[in-house]
Amino acid sequence: MKSDGMVLMAHGSGGKMARDLVEKVLVKALSNPMLELLDDSATVQFSGRLAFTTDSYVVRPIFFPGGDIGRLAVCGTVNDLAMVGAKPLYISLAFILEEGLPLAELEQVVRSIRQAADEAGVHIVTGDTKVVNRGAADRLFVNTAGVGMVPEGVHVSGSNARPGDAVILSGTIGDHGIAVLSRREGLSFDTELVSDVAPLAGMVAQMLEACPAIRAMRDPTRGGLASTLNEIAERSRVCIRLQERAIPVRDAVRGACEMLGFDPLYVANEGKLVAIVPAADSDRVVAVMRAHPYGRDAAIVGEVAEGPAGRVLLSTAVGATRVVDMLTGDLLPRIC
């Protein structure tokens, strides 16, 4: 059976076409000794404290300015591991393919996966492929699991924030969400909006070397910076106070948000992190971040206070204070 350059139901049959898809499209591009064995499970070595995460990616469209679903899947998984201080090591990769997906698009996504994995220093060691009927999926979904090792003495958690700590943001917010939305809706702006999707583990390792006492880190993806900080405030039972003027937002993103009625604080990011660090270490951590390509716009954007516990408060540019609640509803669906 010829595929005519598209994914067919037979590619999910477990037979020759399925084997050819796995070996000639996936393994060929993602090749490493562990994956090439094609056993039912990958066998890897561990010694120490293990970090383990899983995620699924259903972004629409699958190609967007600055990235695609493949780069997003690798970076998102790597970043989840990095946010607990782990060094990412291995990733599993499972595809849900819709019948009729052009094989050229799948190959492009797999190349992007390989490039992102090489940049992040991780190996794709196992995976799975399923094909569903037309209309049962939206072109391509990706599921991942990732494992990494947490260095001795590192204890990073959203429950660790303490009054007096500094709140550091690694760069501009809202880039990913607005870039994806602009491609999805066919919107055009004077300045091209590009996703910030990036692997942050390398920068995190340097941050931890400079300050092993980092309290908490999170990547503000769905729900944006506002929801992420609300989660930390709730889990640590503290108040987080932000300075609006200190939060970096690109002019193009700010303009797009004003036009669309969005608040940048709630727009998704895929290459940014927020860190809670002891105030005495904050300037040193910012300097390390600014020396890294993915942290050059890093800034101290607020501080941790005792109360009101579980709240995020924003000092606005006009001198007022407002409560920043967690996102309710779905501001931008299918963003990651």
C-alpha positions as CSV (number, residue, x, y, z in Angstrom):
1,M,0.0,0.0,0.0
2,K,1.4,3.4,-1.0
3,S,1.0,6.3,1.4
4,D,1.1,9.1,-1.3
5,G,3.1,11.1,1.2
6,M,0.4,11.0,4.0
7,V,-0.2,9.2,7.2
8,L,-2.6,6.3,6.7
9,M,-4.4,4.0,9.1
10,A,-2.1,1.2,8.1
11,H,0.8,3.2,9.6
12,G,-0.8,2.3,13.0
13,S,-1.4,-1.3,12.2
14,G,1.7,-2.8,13.8
15,G,2.8,-4.2,10.5
16,K,5.3,-3.3,7.8
17,M,4.0,0.2,7.2
18,A,4.1,0.9,11.0
19,R,7.6,-0.4,11.2
20,D,8.7,1.7,8.3
21,L,7.2,4.8,9.8
22,V,9.0,4.2,13.1
23,E,12.3,3.2,11.7
24,K,12.6,5.5,8.6
25,V,10.9,8.6,9.9
26,L,11.2,8.6,13.7
27,V,14.2,6.5,14.8
28,K,16.3,7.6,11.8
29,A,16.0,11.3,12.9
30,L,16.2,10.7,16.7
31,S,18.9,8.0,16.6
32,N,20.8,7.1,19.8
33,P,22.0,3.7,21.2
34,M,19.1,3.4,23.6
35,L,16.4,4.1,21.1
36,E,17.9,2.0,18.3
37,L,17.3,-1.2,20.3
38,L,13.6,-0.7,19.8
39,D,12.8,-2.8,22.9
40,D,9.5,-2.5,24.6
41,S,11.2,-0.5,27.3
42,A,14.3,1.6,27.4
43,T,17.0,0.6,30.0
44,V,18.8,3.5,31.5
45,Q,21.1,4.1,34.5
46,F,20.2,6.2,37.6
47,S,21.8,7.0,40.9
48,G,20.4,9.6,43.2
49,R,17.2,11.6,43.5
50,L,14.9,11.2,40.4
51,A,12.6,13.9,39.0
52,F,9.8,12.6,36.8
53,T,7.2,14.5,34.8
54,T,4.7,14.0,32.0
55,D,2.8,16.3,29.6
56,S,0.7,16.3,26.5
57,Y,0.8,18.9,23.6
58,V,-2.2,19.8,21.5
59,V,-1.2,23.2,20.2
60,R,-3.1,24.6,17.2
61,P,-1.6,25.3,14.7
62,I,1.2,22.8,15.0
63,F,3.6,25.3,13.3
64,F,3.8,28.8,14.7
65,P,6.3,31.7,14.6
66,G,9.4,30.7,16.5
67,G,8.6,27.0,16.8
68,D,6.3,24.0,16.3
69,I,4.7,21.3,18.4
70,G,7.9,19.2,18.3
71,R,10.2,21.9,19.8
72,L,7.3,22.8,22.3
73,A,7.1,19.2,23.5
74,V,10.8,18.9,24.2
75,C,11.2,22.3,25.8
76,G,8.1,22.0,27.9
77,T,9.2,18.6,29.3
78,V,12.8,19.8,29.9
79,N,11.6,22.9,31.6
80,D,9.2,21.1,34.0
81,L,12.2,19.0,35.1
82,A,14.4,22.1,35.4
83,M,11.8,23.9,37.6
84,V,12.6,21.4,40.5
85,G,16.4,21.9,39.9
86,A,16.8,18.6,38.0
87,K,19.2,18.0,35.2
88,P,17.0,16.5,32.4
89,L,18.3,13.3,31.0
90,Y,15.7,11.2,29.1
91,I,12.4,11.8,27.4
92,S,9.7,9.4,26.1
93,L,7.8,10.5,23.0
94,A,4.3,9.3,21.9
95,F,2.5,10.5,18.8
96,I,-1.2,10.5,18.1
97,L,-1.4,11.0,14.3
98,E,-4.5,11.9,12.3
99,E,-5.0,10.0,9.1
100,G,-4.1,12.3,6.2
101,L,-1.3,14.2,8.0
102,P,1.4,14.9,5.4
103,L,4.5,12.8,6.1
104,A,6.6,15.9,5.2
105,E,5.0,17.7,8.2
106,L,5.7,14.8,10.5
107,E,9.3,14.7,9.4
108,Q,9.6,18.5,9.9
109,V,8.3,18.1,13.5
110,V,10.7,15.2,14.2
111,R,13.7,17.2,13.0
112,S,12.6,20.0,15.3
113,I,12.4,17.5,18.2
114,R,16.0,16.4,17.5
115,Q,17.3,19.9,17.3
116,A,15.6,20.8,20.6
117,A,16.8,17.6,22.3
118,D,20.4,18.2,21.2
119,E,20.2,21.8,22.5
120,A,18.8,20.6,25.8
121,G,21.2,17.7,26.1
122,V,18.5,15.1,26.5
123,H,18.0,11.7,24.8
124,I,14.7,10.5,23.3
125,V,14.9,6.9,24.5
126,T,11.4,5.4,24.0
127,G,8.1,6.2,22.4
128,D,4.9,5.1,20.7
129,T,2.9,6.0,17.6
130,K,-0.9,5.6,17.1
131,V,-2.9,6.6,14.1
132,V,-6.6,7.6,14.4
133,N,-9.3,8.2,11.8
134,R,-9.7,11.6,10.1
135,G,-11.6,13.9,12.4
136,A,-10.6,12.0,15.5
137,A,-7.6,14.2,16.2
138,D,-6.4,17.6,15.0
139,R,-3.4,16.6,12.8
140,L,-0.9,15.7,15.5
141,F,-0.8,15.4,19.3
142,V,2.3,14.6,21.3
143,N,2.6,13.0,24.8
144,T,5.9,13.0,26.7
145,A,7.4,11.8,29.9
146,G,10.7,13.1,31.2
147,V,13.2,12.1,33.9
148,G,16.2,13.8,35.3
149,M,18.4,13.9,38.4
150,V,18.2,16.4,41.2
151,P,21.6,17.4,42.5
152,E,22.5,16.8,46.1
153,G,21.4,19.6,48.4
154,V,18.9,21.2,45.9
155,H,15.4,21.5,47.3
156,V,13.3,23.6,44.9
157,S,9.5,23.7,45.5
158,G,6.5,26.0,45.2
159,S,6.0,25.6,48.9
160,N,9.3,27.1,49.9
161,A,8.8,30.9,49.4
162,R,9.5,32.9,52.5
163,P,8.8,36.5,53.5
164,G,11.6,38.8,52.3
165,D,12.5,36.7,49.3
166,A,12.9,38.4,45.9
167,V,10.7,37.4,42.8
168,I,12.8,37.2,39.6
169,L,11.4,36.9,36.1
170,S,13.7,35.7,33.3
171,G,12.3,37.9,30.6
172,T,9.4,39.3,28.7
173,I,6.0,37.7,29.1
174,G,3.2,36.8,26.7
175,D,5.4,36.1,23.7
176,H,4.3,32.5,23.1
177,G,0.6,33.0,23.6
178,I,0.3,36.0,21.3
179,A,2.5,34.4,18.6
180,V,0.4,31.3,18.5
181,L,-2.9,33.3,18.5
182,S,-1.7,35.5,15.7
183,R,-0.9,32.5,13.4
184,R,-4.2,30.8,14.4
185,E,-6.4,33.7,13.7
186,G,-4.4,35.2,10.8
187,L,-3.7,38.4,12.6
188,S,-0.9,40.7,11.5
189,F,1.0,43.3,13.5
190,D,3.6,45.9,12.6
191,T,6.2,43.8,14.4
192,E,6.4,40.0,13.9
193,L,5.5,38.2,17.1
194,V,7.7,35.1,17.8
195,S,7.2,32.4,20.4
196,D,9.8,32.3,23.2
197,V,9.8,28.5,23.3
198,A,13.2,27.4,24.7
199,P,14.9,24.9,26.9
200,L,15.8,26.5,30.2
201,A,17.8,23.8,32.0
202,G,21.2,25.2,31.1
203,M,20.3,28.5,32.6
204,V,18.8,26.9,35.6
205,A,22.0,25.0,36.3
206,Q,24.0,28.2,36.3
207,M,21.5,29.8,38.6
208,L,21.7,27.0,41.1
209,E,25.5,27.1,40.9
210,A,25.3,30.8,41.8
211,C,22.6,30.3,44.5
212,P,22.0,26.7,45.6
213,A,19.4,28.1,48.0
214,I,16.9,29.1,45.3
215,R,13.5,28.5,47.0
216,A,11.1,28.0,44.1
217,M,11.0,28.0,40.3
218,R,8.1,27.7,37.9
219,D,7.6,28.2,34.1
220,P,4.5,30.4,33.7
221,T,2.8,28.5,30.8
222,R,-1.0,28.2,30.7
223,G,-2.5,30.9,32.9
224,G,0.6,33.0,32.6
225,L,2.6,34.7,35.3
226,A,-0.4,35.6,37.3
227,S,-1.7,32.0,37.8
228,T,1.8,30.7,38.4
229,L,2.5,33.2,41.2
230,N,-0.9,32.5,42.7
231,E,0.0,28.9,42.9
232,I,3.2,29.7,44.7
233,A,1.5,32.1,47.1
234,E,-1.1,29.5,48.0
235,R,1.3,26.7,48.5
236,S,3.7,28.7,50.6
237,R,1.0,30.6,52.4
238,V,2.6,34.0,51.7
239,C,1.7,37.1,49.8
240,I,3.6,38.0,46.6
241,R,3.8,41.7,45.8
242,L,4.6,42.7,42.2
243,Q,5.7,46.0,40.7
244,E,4.0,46.6,37.3
245,R,6.8,48.9,36.0
246,A,9.4,46.1,36.6
247,I,7.6,43.4,34.6
248,P,9.1,43.3,31.0
249,V,6.6,43.1,28.2
250,R,7.4,43.7,24.5
251,D,5.7,46.7,23.0
252,A,4.2,44.4,20.2
253,V,2.8,42.0,22.8
254,R,1.4,44.9,24.9
255,G,-0.2,46.4,21.8
256,A,-1.7,43.1,20.7
257,C,-3.1,42.5,24.2
258,E,-4.7,46.0,24.3
259,M,-6.3,45.4,20.9
260,L,-7.6,41.9,21.9
261,G,-8.6,42.8,25.5
262,F,-6.0,40.5,27.1
263,D,-3.9,41.1,30.2
264,P,-0.2,40.1,29.5
265,L,-0.1,38.7,33.1
266,Y,-2.4,35.8,32.0
267,V,-0.9,35.0,28.6
268,A,1.1,31.8,28.2
269,N,4.9,31.6,28.0
270,E,7.1,28.7,27.0
271,G,10.6,30.0,27.5
272,K,10.4,32.0,30.7
273,L,10.7,31.2,34.4
274,V,10.0,32.9,37.6
275,A,12.3,32.2,40.6
276,I,11.9,32.9,44.3
277,V,15.3,33.5,45.9
278,P,16.6,34.9,49.1
279,A,16.9,38.7,48.8
280,A,20.6,38.7,49.6
281,D,21.3,36.5,46.5
282,S,18.9,38.2,44.1
283,D,21.4,40.5,42.3
284,R,23.8,37.7,41.8
285,V,21.2,35.4,40.3
286,V,19.9,38.2,38.0
287,A,23.5,38.8,36.8
288,V,23.9,35.1,36.0
289,M,20.6,35.0,34.1
290,R,21.4,38.1,32.1
291,A,24.6,36.5,30.9
292,H,22.6,33.7,29.4
293,P,20.8,34.0,26.0
294,Y,17.5,33.0,27.5
295,G,17.7,35.4,30.5
296,R,19.1,38.6,29.1
297,D,15.9,40.5,30.1
298,A,15.8,39.1,33.6
299,A,14.6,41.4,36.3
300,I,13.5,41.5,39.9
301,V,9.7,42.1,39.6
302,G,8.6,41.8,43.2
303,E,9.0,40.5,46.7
304,V,7.4,37.9,49.0
305,A,5.6,39.3,52.1
306,E,3.8,37.6,55.0
307,G,0.2,38.6,54.1
308,P,-2.4,38.5,53.1
309,A,-1.5,34.8,52.7
310,G,-2.3,33.2,49.4
311,R,-2.6,36.5,47.5
312,V,-0.8,38.2,44.7
313,L,-0.9,42.0,44.7
314,L,0.3,44.4,41.9
315,S,1.5,47.9,42.5
316,T,0.3,49.6,39.2
317,A,2.1,52.2,37.2
318,V,-0.3,54.9,38.5
319,G,0.4,54.0,42.2
320,A,-2.7,51.9,42.9
321,T,-2.7,48.4,44.2
322,R,-4.9,45.6,42.7
323,V,-5.4,42.0,43.4
324,V,-4.1,39.6,40.7
325,D,-6.3,36.5,40.9
326,M,-5.7,33.2,39.2
327,L,-7.1,32.9,35.7
328,T,-10.7,31.7,35.5
329,G,-11.9,30.1,32.3
330,D,-9.7,29.5,29.3
331,L,-8.1,32.7,27.9
332,L,-6.3,31.0,25.0
333,P,-7.2,27.4,24.4
334,R,-4.9,24.9,22.6
335,I,-1.9,27.1,23.3
336,C,0.5,24.2,24.3
